[in-house]
Amino acid sequence: MNIKPISYMKANAAKLHDELGFEPMHITQNGHESLVVQTAEAYQMQQEKYALMDLLIDRETNISLGKVNDLDEFLLSV
């Protein structure tokens, strides 16, 4: 885990994007974790993963509740 004090983030702000890549940086203030910093690209990828997981969970819920359609019905509605 990449842990740095907030003073490091302030002193190296210009190069943080290149340093981070897809690994988040945990920022501490007064010895306690305060922030987690990540690149915009890493954040977007994380959001896409969450969206996919939500779709999968919703699909599993619908299947367990019997809310399904025949493939033929689906194809006719497209």
PyMOL Python script that loads the backbone (N, CA, C, O; Angstrom):
from pymol import cmd

cmd.read_pdbstr("""\
ATOM      1  N   MET A   1       0.856  -1.166   0.000  1.00  0.00           N
ATOM      2  CA  MET A   1       0.000   0.000   0.000  1.00  0.00           C
ATOM      3  C   MET A   1       0.908   1.237   0.000  1.00  0.00           C
ATOM      4  O   MET A   1       1.893   1.296   0.735  1.00  0.00           O
ATOM      5  N   ASN A   2       0.565   2.204  -0.822  1.00  0.00           N
ATOM      6  CA  ASN A   2       1.325   3.435  -0.975  1.00  0.00           C
ATOM      7  C   ASN A   2       0.810   4.480   0.022  1.00  0.00           C
ATOM      8  O   ASN A   2      -0.250   5.069  -0.189  1.00  0.00           O
ATOM      9  N   ILE A   3       1.554   4.710   1.098  1.00  0.00           N
ATOM     10  CA  ILE A   3       1.135   5.640   2.154  1.00  0.00           C
ATOM     11  C   ILE A   3       2.144   6.779   2.237  1.00  0.00           C
ATOM     12  O   ILE A   3       3.347   6.548   2.362  1.00  0.00           O
ATOM     13  N   LYS A   4       1.643   8.007   2.165  1.00  0.00           N
ATOM     14  CA  LYS A   4       2.508   9.190   2.225  1.00  0.00           C
ATOM     15  C   LYS A   4       1.860  10.251   3.109  1.00  0.00           C
ATOM     16  O   LYS A   4       0.635  10.304   3.212  1.00  0.00           O
ATOM     17  N   PRO A   5       2.670  11.095   3.747  1.00  0.00           N
ATOM     18  CA  PRO A   5       2.107  12.217   4.505  1.00  0.00           C
ATOM     19  C   PRO A   5       1.601  13.295   3.552  1.00  0.00           C
ATOM     20  O   PRO A   5       2.011  13.353   2.392  1.00  0.00           O
ATOM     21  N   ILE A   6       0.718  14.137   4.042  1.00  0.00           N
ATOM     22  CA  ILE A   6       0.143  15.176   3.200  1.00  0.00           C
ATOM     23  C   ILE A   6       1.218  16.137   2.690  1.00  0.00           C
ATOM     24  O   ILE A   6       1.061  16.724   1.620  1.00  0.00           O
ATOM     25  N   SER A   7       2.293  16.301   3.435  1.00  0.00           N
ATOM     26  CA  SER A   7       3.387  17.162   2.988  1.00  0.00           C
ATOM     27  C   SER A   7       4.019  16.627   1.703  1.00  0.00           C
ATOM     28  O   SER A   7       4.457  17.408   0.859  1.00  0.00           O
ATOM     29  N   TYR A   8       4.068  15.299   1.547  1.00  0.00           N
ATOM     30  CA  TYR A   8       4.592  14.696   0.324  1.00  0.00           C
ATOM     31  C   TYR A   8       3.701  15.047  -0.859  1.00  0.00           C
ATOM     32  O   TYR A   8       4.191  15.402  -1.931  1.00  0.00           O
ATOM     33  N   MET A   9       2.391  14.945  -0.657  1.00  0.00           N
ATOM     34  CA  MET A   9       1.454  15.260  -1.724  1.00  0.00           C
ATOM     35  C   MET A   9       1.600  16.720  -2.150  1.00  0.00           C
ATOM     36  O   MET A   9       1.608  17.028  -3.342  1.00  0.00           O
ATOM     37  N   LYS A  10       1.714  17.619  -1.167  1.00  0.00           N
ATOM     38  CA  LYS A  10       1.866  19.044  -1.475  1.00  0.00           C
ATOM     39  C   LYS A  10       3.159  19.312  -2.240  1.00  0.00           C
ATOM     40  O   LYS A  10       3.156  20.060  -3.219  1.00  0.00           O
ATOM     41  N   ALA A  11       4.244  18.718  -1.809  1.00  0.00           N
ATOM     42  CA  ALA A  11       5.548  18.964  -2.417  1.00  0.00           C
ATOM     43  C   ALA A  11       5.699  18.332  -3.792  1.00  0.00           C
ATOM     44  O   ALA A  11       6.512  18.785  -4.597  1.00  0.00           O
ATOM     45  N   ASN A  12       4.919  17.285  -4.068  1.00  0.00           N
ATOM     46  CA  ASN A  12       5.087  16.537  -5.321  1.00  0.00           C
ATOM     47  C   ASN A  12       3.830  16.523  -6.185  1.00  0.00           C
ATOM     48  O   ASN A  12       3.657  15.628  -7.012  1.00  0.00           O
ATOM     49  N   ALA A  13       2.968  17.492  -6.005  1.00  0.00           N
ATOM     50  CA  ALA A  13       1.679  17.506  -6.704  1.00  0.00           C
ATOM     51  C   ALA A  13       1.834  17.410  -8.217  1.00  0.00           C
ATOM     52  O   ALA A  13       1.048  16.723  -8.871  1.00  0.00           O
ATOM     53  N   ALA A  14       2.825  18.080  -8.783  1.00  0.00           N
ATOM     54  CA  ALA A  14       2.987  18.113 -10.238  1.00  0.00           C
ATOM     55  C   ALA A  14       3.305  16.740 -10.826  1.00  0.00           C
ATOM     56  O   ALA A  14       2.952  16.468 -11.973  1.00  0.00           O
ATOM     57  N   LYS A  15       3.956  15.881 -10.070  1.00  0.00           N
ATOM     58  CA  LYS A  15       4.348  14.577 -10.625  1.00  0.00           C
ATOM     59  C   LYS A  15       3.505  13.408 -10.084  1.00  0.00           C
ATOM     60  O   LYS A  15       3.781  12.255 -10.413  1.00  0.00           O
ATOM     61  N   LEU A  16       2.499  13.685  -9.274  1.00  0.00           N
ATOM     62  CA  LEU A  16       1.700  12.601  -8.686  1.00  0.00           C
ATOM     63  C   LEU A  16       1.012  11.739  -9.737  1.00  0.00           C
ATOM     64  O   LEU A  16       0.954  10.518  -9.592  1.00  0.00           O
ATOM     65  N   HIS A  17       0.490  12.360 -10.792  1.00  0.00           N
ATOM     66  CA  HIS A  17      -0.223  11.589 -11.814  1.00  0.00           C
ATOM     67  C   HIS A  17       0.664  10.483 -12.376  1.00  0.00           C
ATOM     68  O   HIS A  17       0.237   9.333 -12.482  1.00  0.00           O
ATOM     69  N   ASP A  18       1.895  10.832 -12.734  1.00  0.00           N
ATOM     70  CA  ASP A  18       2.811   9.831 -13.286  1.00  0.00           C
ATOM     71  C   ASP A  18       3.213   8.792 -12.248  1.00  0.00           C
ATOM     72  O   ASP A  18       3.382   7.617 -12.573  1.00  0.00           O
ATOM     73  N   GLU A  19       3.365   9.218 -11.017  1.00  0.00           N
ATOM     74  CA  GLU A  19       3.771   8.308  -9.944  1.00  0.00           C
ATOM     75  C   GLU A  19       2.672   7.304  -9.594  1.00  0.00           C
ATOM     76  O   GLU A  19       2.958   6.141  -9.307  1.00  0.00           O
ATOM     77  N   LEU A  20       1.416   7.755  -9.618  1.00  0.00           N
ATOM     78  CA  LEU A  20       0.313   6.909  -9.170  1.00  0.00           C
ATOM     79  C   LEU A  20      -0.014   5.786 -10.140  1.00  0.00           C
ATOM     80  O   LEU A  20      -0.177   4.641  -9.719  1.00  0.00           O
ATOM     81  N   GLY A  21      -0.113   6.088 -11.424  1.00  0.00           N
ATOM     82  CA  GLY A  21      -0.587   5.083 -12.371  1.00  0.00           C
ATOM     83  C   GLY A  21      -1.992   4.656 -11.963  1.00  0.00           C
ATOM     84  O   GLY A  21      -2.890   5.493 -11.869  1.00  0.00           O
ATOM     85  N   PHE A  22      -2.191   3.361 -11.721  1.00  0.00           N
ATOM     86  CA  PHE A  22      -3.506   2.881 -11.294  1.00  0.00           C
ATOM     87  C   PHE A  22      -3.509   2.480  -9.817  1.00  0.00           C
ATOM     88  O   PHE A  22      -4.486   1.917  -9.324  1.00  0.00           O
ATOM     89  N   GLU A  23      -2.417   2.773  -9.121  1.00  0.00           N
ATOM     90  CA  GLU A  23      -2.312   2.461  -7.696  1.00  0.00           C
ATOM     91  C   GLU A  23      -2.699   3.692  -6.875  1.00  0.00           C
ATOM     92  O   GLU A  23      -2.097   4.749  -7.063  1.00  0.00           O
ATOM     93  N   PRO A  24      -3.670   3.599  -5.980  1.00  0.00           N
ATOM     94  CA  PRO A  24      -4.039   4.763  -5.169  1.00  0.00           C
ATOM     95  C   PRO A  24      -2.957   5.078  -4.131  1.00  0.00           C
ATOM     96  O   PRO A  24      -2.174   4.211  -3.744  1.00  0.00           O
ATOM     97  N   MET A  25      -2.935   6.319  -3.701  1.00  0.00           N
ATOM     98  CA  MET A  25      -2.023   6.749  -2.654  1.00  0.00           C
ATOM     99  C   MET A  25      -2.851   7.139  -1.429  1.00  0.00           C
ATOM    100  O   MET A  25      -3.788   7.932  -1.527  1.00  0.00           O
ATOM    101  N   HIS A  26      -2.496   6.578  -0.288  1.00  0.00           N
ATOM    102  CA  HIS A  26      -3.183   6.888   0.958  1.00  0.00           C
ATOM    103  C   HIS A  26      -2.410   8.018   1.628  1.00  0.00           C
ATOM    104  O   HIS A  26      -1.214   7.891   1.892  1.00  0.00           O
ATOM    105  N   ILE A  27      -3.099   9.123   1.901  1.00  0.00           N
ATOM    106  CA  ILE A  27      -2.479  10.307   2.458  1.00  0.00           C
ATOM    107  C   ILE A  27      -2.804  10.395   3.950  1.00  0.00           C
ATOM    108  O   ILE A  27      -3.955  10.248   4.362  1.00  0.00           O
ATOM    109  N   THR A  28      -1.766  10.639   4.741  1.00  0.00           N
ATOM    110  CA  THR A  28      -1.963  10.771   6.182  1.00  0.00           C
ATOM    111  C   THR A  28      -1.791  12.227   6.601  1.00  0.00           C
ATOM    112  O   THR A  28      -1.040  12.988   5.991  1.00  0.00           O
ATOM    113  N   GLN A  29      -2.492  12.581   7.636  1.00  0.00           N
ATOM    114  CA  GLN A  29      -2.365  13.905   8.229  1.00  0.00           C
ATOM    115  C   GLN A  29      -2.302  13.714   9.741  1.00  0.00           C
ATOM    116  O   GLN A  29      -3.201  13.116  10.332  1.00  0.00           O
ATOM    117  N   ASN A  30      -1.250  14.219  10.362  1.00  0.00           N
ATOM    118  CA  ASN A  30      -1.025  14.034  11.792  1.00  0.00           C
ATOM    119  C   ASN A  30      -1.028  12.548  12.179  1.00  0.00           C
ATOM    120  O   ASN A  30      -1.510  12.173  13.248  1.00  0.00           O
ATOM    121  N   GLY A  31      -0.488  11.721  11.298  1.00  0.00           N
ATOM    122  CA  GLY A  31      -0.365  10.295  11.584  1.00  0.00           C
ATOM    123  C   GLY A  31      -1.599   9.457  11.341  1.00  0.00           C
ATOM    124  O   GLY A  31      -1.580   8.250  11.584  1.00  0.00           O
ATOM    125  N   HIS A  32      -2.678  10.071  10.865  1.00  0.00           N
ATOM    126  CA  HIS A  32      -3.918   9.330  10.605  1.00  0.00           C
ATOM    127  C   HIS A  32      -4.271   9.416   9.132  1.00  0.00           C
ATOM    128  O   HIS A  32      -4.097  10.456   8.497  1.00  0.00           O
ATOM    129  N   GLU A  33      -4.772   8.306   8.595  1.00  0.00           N
ATOM    130  CA  GLU A  33      -5.167   8.314   7.188  1.00  0.00           C
ATOM    131  C   GLU A  33      -6.295   9.324   6.984  1.00  0.00           C
ATOM    132  O   GLU A  33      -7.290   9.324   7.708  1.00  0.00           O
ATOM    133  N   SER A  34      -6.116  10.173   5.991  1.00  0.00           N
ATOM    134  CA  SER A  34      -7.051  11.267   5.770  1.00  0.00           C
ATOM    135  C   SER A  34      -7.690  11.221   4.386  1.00  0.00           C
ATOM    136  O   SER A  34      -8.882  11.493   4.244  1.00  0.00           O
ATOM    137  N   LEU A  35      -6.901  10.876   3.361  1.00  0.00           N
ATOM    138  CA  LEU A  35      -7.377  10.895   1.984  1.00  0.00           C
ATOM    139  C   LEU A  35      -6.853   9.682   1.230  1.00  0.00           C
ATOM    140  O   LEU A  35      -5.851   9.075   1.607  1.00  0.00           O
ATOM    141  N   VAL A  36      -7.555   9.347   0.156  1.00  0.00           N
ATOM    142  CA  VAL A  36      -7.038   8.391  -0.814  1.00  0.00           C
ATOM    143  C   VAL A  36      -7.075   9.115  -2.149  1.00  0.00           C
ATOM    144  O   VAL A  36      -8.124   9.596  -2.576  1.00  0.00           O
ATOM    145  N   VAL A  37      -5.917   9.189  -2.806  1.00  0.00           N
ATOM    146  CA  VAL A  37      -5.785   9.921  -4.058  1.00  0.00           C
ATOM    147  C   VAL A  37      -5.542   8.921  -5.177  1.00  0.00           C
ATOM    148  O   VAL A  37      -4.764   7.979  -5.026  1.00  0.00           O
ATOM    149  N   GLN A  38      -6.221   9.138  -6.310  1.00  0.00           N
ATOM    150  CA  GLN A  38      -5.995   8.294  -7.470  1.00  0.00           C
ATOM    151  C   GLN A  38      -6.163   9.132  -8.728  1.00  0.00           C
ATOM    152  O   GLN A  38      -6.750  10.213  -8.688  1.00  0.00           O
ATOM    153  N   THR A  39      -5.647   8.630  -9.843  1.00  0.00           N
ATOM    154  CA  THR A  39      -5.770   9.347 -11.104  1.00  0.00           C
ATOM    155  C   THR A  39      -7.213   9.290 -11.592  1.00  0.00           C
ATOM    156  O   THR A  39      -7.994   8.434 -11.177  1.00  0.00           O
ATOM    157  N   ALA A  40      -7.545  10.212 -12.475  1.00  0.00           N
ATOM    158  CA  ALA A  40      -8.885  10.227 -13.057  1.00  0.00           C
ATOM    159  C   ALA A  40      -9.143   8.938 -13.836  1.00  0.00           C
ATOM    160  O   ALA A  40     -10.260   8.421 -13.825  1.00  0.00           O
ATOM    161  N   GLU A  41      -8.128   8.422 -14.507  1.00  0.00           N
ATOM    162  CA  GLU A  41      -8.278   7.177 -15.271  1.00  0.00           C
ATOM    163  C   GLU A  41      -8.574   5.997 -14.345  1.00  0.00           C
ATOM    164  O   GLU A  41      -9.428   5.162 -14.644  1.00  0.00           O
ATOM    165  N   ALA A  42      -7.872   5.937 -13.236  1.00  0.00           N
ATOM    166  CA  ALA A  42      -8.105   4.855 -12.277  1.00  0.00           C
ATOM    167  C   ALA A  42      -9.497   4.964 -11.672  1.00  0.00           C
ATOM    168  O   ALA A  42     -10.175   3.958 -11.461  1.00  0.00           O
ATOM    169  N   TYR A  43      -9.920   6.205 -11.393  1.00  0.00           N
ATOM    170  CA  TYR A  43     -11.253   6.423 -10.838  1.00  0.00           C
ATOM    171  C   TYR A  43     -12.326   5.983 -11.831  1.00  0.00           C
ATOM    172  O   TYR A  43     -13.295   5.326 -11.452  1.00  0.00           O
ATOM    173  N   GLN A  44     -12.152   6.348 -13.109  1.00  0.00           N
ATOM    174  CA  GLN A  44     -13.129   5.970 -14.135  1.00  0.00           C
ATOM    175  C   GLN A  44     -13.215   4.451 -14.272  1.00  0.00           C
ATOM    176  O   GLN A  44     -14.309   3.897 -14.377  1.00  0.00           O
ATOM    177  N   MET A  45     -12.068   3.779 -14.270  1.00  0.00           N
ATOM    178  CA  MET A  45     -12.069   2.320 -14.365  1.00  0.00           C
ATOM    179  C   MET A  45     -12.780   1.706 -13.166  1.00  0.00           C
ATOM    180  O   MET A  45     -13.528   0.739 -13.311  1.00  0.00           O
ATOM    181  N   GLN A  46     -12.549   2.264 -11.987  1.00  0.00           N
ATOM    182  CA  GLN A  46     -13.203   1.777 -10.776  1.00  0.00           C
ATOM    183  C   GLN A  46     -14.724   1.950 -10.878  1.00  0.00           C
ATOM    184  O   GLN A  46     -15.478   1.050 -10.506  1.00  0.00           O
ATOM    185  N   GLN A  47     -15.168   3.095 -11.376  1.00  0.00           N
ATOM    186  CA  GLN A  47     -16.598   3.345 -11.524  1.00  0.00           C
ATOM    187  C   GLN A  47     -17.230   2.375 -12.523  1.00  0.00           C
ATOM    188  O   GLN A  47     -18.350   1.911 -12.312  1.00  0.00           O
ATOM    189  N   GLU A  48     -16.520   2.069 -13.606  1.00  0.00           N
ATOM    190  CA  GLU A  48     -17.022   1.112 -14.590  1.00  0.00           C
ATOM    191  C   GLU A  48     -17.132  -0.287 -13.989  1.00  0.00           C
ATOM    192  O   GLU A  48     -18.078  -1.016 -14.284  1.00  0.00           O
ATOM    193  N   LYS A  49     -16.180  -0.661 -13.156  1.00  0.00           N
ATOM    194  CA  LYS A  49     -16.242  -1.963 -12.476  1.00  0.00           C
ATOM    195  C   LYS A  49     -17.452  -2.023 -11.546  1.00  0.00           C
ATOM    196  O   LYS A  49     -18.161  -3.029 -11.500  1.00  0.00           O
ATOM    197  N   TYR A  50     -17.682  -0.935 -10.805  1.00  0.00           N
ATOM    198  CA  TYR A  50     -18.846  -0.888  -9.916  1.00  0.00           C
ATOM    199  C   TYR A  50     -20.147  -0.987 -10.697  1.00  0.00           C
ATOM    200  O   TYR A  50     -21.080  -1.669 -10.272  1.00  0.00           O
ATOM    201  N   ALA A  51     -20.211  -0.305 -11.841  1.00  0.00           N
ATOM    202  CA  ALA A  51     -21.424  -0.355 -12.664  1.00  0.00           C
ATOM    203  C   ALA A  51     -21.667  -1.772 -13.166  1.00  0.00           C
ATOM    204  O   ALA A  51     -22.805  -2.241 -13.162  1.00  0.00           O
ATOM    205  N   LEU A  52     -20.619  -2.456 -13.596  1.00  0.00           N
ATOM    206  CA  LEU A  52     -20.763  -3.837 -14.054  1.00  0.00           C
ATOM    207  C   LEU A  52     -21.212  -4.741 -12.910  1.00  0.00           C
ATOM    208  O   LEU A  52     -22.070  -5.603 -13.098  1.00  0.00           O
ATOM    209  N   MET A  53     -20.638  -4.548 -11.735  1.00  0.00           N
ATOM    210  CA  MET A  53     -21.040  -5.356 -10.579  1.00  0.00           C
ATOM    211  C   MET A  53     -22.507  -5.110 -10.239  1.00  0.00           C
ATOM    212  O   MET A  53     -23.225  -6.052  -9.903  1.00  0.00           O
ATOM    213  N   ASP A  54     -22.965  -3.861 -10.321  1.00  0.00           N
ATOM    214  CA  ASP A  54     -24.373  -3.560 -10.071  1.00  0.00           C
ATOM    215  C   ASP A  54     -25.275  -4.275 -11.064  1.00  0.00           C
ATOM    216  O   ASP A  54     -26.316  -4.813 -10.686  1.00  0.00           O
ATOM    217  N   LEU A  55     -24.876  -4.284 -12.341  1.00  0.00           N
ATOM    218  CA  LEU A  55     -25.662  -4.988 -13.354  1.00  0.00           C
ATOM    219  C   LEU A  55     -25.744  -6.485 -13.047  1.00  0.00           C
ATOM    220  O   LEU A  55     -26.807  -7.094 -13.159  1.00  0.00           O
ATOM    221  N   LEU A  56     -24.626  -7.058 -12.665  1.00  0.00           N
ATOM    222  CA  LEU A  56     -24.603  -8.490 -12.350  1.00  0.00           C
ATOM    223  C   LEU A  56     -25.468  -8.805 -11.132  1.00  0.00           C
ATOM    224  O   LEU A  56     -26.200  -9.794 -11.124  1.00  0.00           O
ATOM    225  N   ILE A  57     -25.382  -7.967 -10.111  1.00  0.00           N
ATOM    226  CA  ILE A  57     -26.197  -8.174  -8.905  1.00  0.00           C
ATOM    227  C   ILE A  57     -27.675  -8.035  -9.237  1.00  0.00           C
ATOM    228  O   ILE A  57     -28.485  -8.848  -8.794  1.00  0.00           O
ATOM    229  N   ASP A  58     -28.041  -7.006 -10.017  1.00  0.00           N
ATOM    230  CA  ASP A  58     -29.439  -6.832 -10.421  1.00  0.00           C
ATOM    231  C   ASP A  58     -29.929  -8.033 -11.221  1.00  0.00           C
ATOM    232  O   ASP A  58     -31.056  -8.491 -11.032  1.00  0.00           O
ATOM    233  N   ARG A  59     -29.094  -8.538 -12.105  1.00  0.00           N
ATOM    234  CA  ARG A  59     -29.476  -9.692 -12.925  1.00  0.00           C
ATOM    235  C   ARG A  59     -29.697 -10.917 -12.043  1.00  0.00           C
ATOM    236  O   ARG A  59     -30.678 -11.641 -12.216  1.00  0.00           O
ATOM    237  N   GLU A  60     -28.793 -11.148 -11.107  1.00  0.00           N
ATOM    238  CA  GLU A  60     -28.952 -12.283 -10.203  1.00  0.00           C
ATOM    239  C   GLU A  60     -30.228 -12.149  -9.366  1.00  0.00           C
ATOM    240  O   GLU A  60     -30.926 -13.136  -9.135  1.00  0.00           O
ATOM    241  N   THR A  61     -30.530 -10.934  -8.915  1.00  0.00           N
ATOM    242  CA  THR A  61     -31.749 -10.697  -8.141  1.00  0.00           C
ATOM    243  C   THR A  61     -32.978 -10.983  -8.986  1.00  0.00           C
ATOM    244  O   THR A  61     -33.907 -11.646  -8.526  1.00  0.00           O
ATOM    245  N   ASN A  62     -32.992 -10.487 -10.218  1.00  0.00           N
ATOM    246  CA  ASN A  62     -34.132 -10.724 -11.107  1.00  0.00           C
ATOM    247  C   ASN A  62     -34.326 -12.209 -11.399  1.00  0.00           C
ATOM    248  O   ASN A  62     -35.456 -12.694 -11.449  1.00  0.00           O
ATOM    249  N   ILE A  63     -33.237 -12.919 -11.589  1.00  0.00           N
ATOM    250  CA  ILE A  63     -33.337 -14.366 -11.841  1.00  0.00           C
ATOM    251  C   ILE A  63     -33.930 -15.063 -10.627  1.00  0.00           C
ATOM    252  O   ILE A  63     -34.800 -15.923 -10.764  1.00  0.00           O
ATOM    253  N   SER A  64     -33.457 -14.690  -9.427  1.00  0.00           N
ATOM    254  CA  SER A  64     -33.962 -15.347  -8.223  1.00  0.00           C
ATOM    255  C   SER A  64     -35.437 -15.020  -7.978  1.00  0.00           C
ATOM    256  O   SER A  64     -36.148 -15.806  -7.352  1.00  0.00           O
ATOM    257  N   LEU A  65     -35.901 -13.865  -8.468  1.00  0.00           N
ATOM    258  CA  LEU A  65     -37.313 -13.491  -8.325  1.00  0.00           C
ATOM    259  C   LEU A  65     -38.178 -13.983  -9.489  1.00  0.00           C
ATOM    260  O   LEU A  65     -39.385 -13.740  -9.521  1.00  0.00           O
ATOM    261  N   GLY A  66     -37.553 -14.674 -10.440  1.00  0.00           N
ATOM    262  CA  GLY A  66     -38.292 -15.193 -11.585  1.00  0.00           C
ATOM    263  C   GLY A  66     -38.622 -14.142 -12.629  1.00  0.00           C
ATOM    264  O   GLY A  66     -39.471 -14.373 -13.489  1.00  0.00           O
ATOM    265  N   LYS A  67     -37.972 -13.006 -12.569  1.00  0.00           N
ATOM    266  CA  LYS A  67     -38.215 -11.930 -13.547  1.00  0.00           C
ATOM    267  C   LYS A  67     -37.291 -12.120 -14.743  1.00  0.00           C
ATOM    268  O   LYS A  67     -36.287 -11.424 -14.893  1.00  0.00           O
ATOM    269  N   VAL A  68     -37.656 -13.086 -15.595  1.00  0.00           N
ATOM    270  CA  VAL A  68     -36.853 -13.397 -16.777  1.00  0.00           C
ATOM    271  C   VAL A  68     -37.754 -13.491 -17.991  1.00  0.00           C
ATOM    272  O   VAL A  68     -38.960 -13.705 -17.867  1.00  0.00           O
ATOM    273  N   ASN A  69     -37.162 -13.331 -19.168  1.00  0.00           N
ATOM    274  CA  ASN A  69     -37.901 -13.446 -20.423  1.00  0.00           C
ATOM    275  C   ASN A  69     -37.294 -14.551 -21.270  1.00  0.00           C
ATOM    276  O   ASN A  69     -36.115 -14.879 -21.137  1.00  0.00           O
ATOM    277  N   ASP A  70     -38.116 -15.120 -22.143  1.00  0.00           N
ATOM    278  CA  ASP A  70     -37.600 -16.048 -23.138  1.00  0.00           C
ATOM    279  C   ASP A  70     -36.652 -15.310 -24.071  1.00  0.00           C
ATOM    280  O   ASP A  70     -36.791 -14.107 -24.292  1.00  0.00           O
ATOM    281  N   LEU A  71     -35.708 -16.026 -24.605  1.00  0.00           N
ATOM    282  CA  LEU A  71     -34.795 -15.430 -25.569  1.00  0.00           C
ATOM    283  C   LEU A  71     -35.556 -14.961 -26.790  1.00  0.00           C
ATOM    284  O   LEU A  71     -35.258 -13.898 -27.336  1.00  0.00           O
ATOM    285  N   ASP A  72     -36.545 -15.745 -27.231  1.00  0.00           N
ATOM    286  CA  ASP A  72     -37.347 -15.352 -28.402  1.00  0.00           C
ATOM    287  C   ASP A  72     -38.082 -14.033 -28.149  1.00  0.00           C
ATOM    288  O   ASP A  72     -38.117 -13.167 -29.023  1.00  0.00           O
ATOM    289  N   GLU A  73     -38.672 -13.874 -26.955  1.00  0.00           N
ATOM    290  CA  GLU A  73     -39.362 -12.630 -26.622  1.00  0.00           C
ATOM    291  C   GLU A  73     -38.387 -11.457 -26.628  1.00  0.00           C
ATOM    292  O   GLU A  73     -38.698 -10.372 -27.119  1.00  0.00           O
ATOM    293  N   PHE A  74     -37.218 -11.695 -26.078  1.00  0.00           N
ATOM    294  CA  PHE A  74     -36.214 -10.632 -26.040  1.00  0.00           C
ATOM    295  C   PHE A  74     -35.804 -10.219 -27.448  1.00  0.00           C
ATOM    296  O   PHE A  74     -35.735  -9.031 -27.763  1.00  0.00           O
ATOM    297  N   LEU A  75     -35.533 -11.209 -28.287  1.00  0.00           N
ATOM    298  CA  LEU A  75     -35.093 -10.903 -29.647  1.00  0.00           C
ATOM    299  C   LEU A  75     -36.167 -10.180 -30.437  1.00  0.00           C
ATOM    300  O   LEU A  75     -35.850  -9.326 -31.265  1.00  0.00           O
ATOM    301  N   LEU A  76     -37.431 -10.504 -30.201  1.00  0.00           N
ATOM    302  CA  LEU A  76     -38.519  -9.815 -30.892  1.00  0.00           C
ATOM    303  C   LEU A  76     -38.659  -8.354 -30.425  1.00  0.00           C
ATOM    304  O   LEU A  76     -39.114  -7.499 -31.184  1.00  0.00           O
ATOM    305  N   SER A  77     -38.270  -8.081 -29.187  1.00  0.00           N
ATOM    306  CA  SER A  77     -38.417  -6.726 -28.666  1.00  0.00           C
ATOM    307  C   SER A  77     -37.262  -5.815 -29.073  1.00  0.00           C
ATOM    308  O   SER A  77     -37.340  -4.599 -28.898  1.00  0.00           O
ATOM    309  N   VAL A  78     -36.209  -6.386 -29.605  1.00  0.00           N
ATOM    310  CA  VAL A  78     -35.030  -5.574 -29.976  1.00  0.00           C
ATOM    311  C   VAL A  78     -35.183  -4.955 -31.336  1.00  0.00           C
ATOM    312  O   VAL A  78     -34.287  -4.247 -31.797  1.00  0.00           O
TER     313      VAL A  78
END
""", "prot")
cmd.dss("prot")
cmd.show_as("cartoon", "prot")
cmd.util.cbc("prot")
cmd.orient("prot")
